[in-house]
Amino acid sequence: MHTLAKRVHNITPRDVRLTFEDGSTVVLEMQSAEFFQESFQAEGVGDDGRTYRLVTDGEDDPLVAGRETDDGWETAGVVADVERVEEP
């Protein structure tokens, strides 16, 4: 099981902060997170109001995030870290 995907799954439905390999971050209000054997899919709404999808095919594959645009989907980045957003 992919470590970062498992962390997202365990935090959901609470908000998560994703850090991408380029150092950028986004906070997601999680809507769903599901494993299908080794594959993982999750969806949440970013602090920018856009929908994000997270996918991985297993432990050896990266956890990749895509974000919805007016023209479809674009790659947001490869997830390097996942944290639970602390409540104020």
C-alpha positions, -999 to +999 in steps of 0.1 A: +000+000+000+013+034-009+024+053+023+012+088+013-021+074-001-027+056+031-021+088+051-047+106+029-071+078+035-066+078+072-070+116+075-102+118+053-127+133+058-106+160+076-087+185+055-053+176+043-023+197+032-004+183+002+032+193-005+043+187-040+078+178-052+083+214-063+076+227-028+042+242-035+013+232-012-025+231-013-051+224+014-079+201+003-113+196+019-116+159+012-147+145-004-137+108-009-107+085-006-108+048-017-084+019-022-091-007-049-066-034-039-033-015-044-048+014-065-060+045-048-083+074-058-093+104-038-110+137-045-111+170-026-117+207-031-087+230-029-085+263-010-086+278-045-121+264-051-110+238-077-115+201-075-084+179-072-080+142-078-053+120-064-043+087-079-017+060-076-015+024-089+004+011-059+034+013-036+060+017-064+041+044-083+040+081-073+009+097-058-001+122-085-026+150-082-046+166-110-068+197-108-099+206-127-097+235-151-123+251-175-108+230-203-106+196-184-078+184-161-042+194-157-014+178-136-010+196-103+021+176-093+036+146-076+028+145-039+059+145-017+042+149+017+007+147+033-003+164+066-035+167+085-046+204+088-049+213+124-082+228+135-078+264+148 
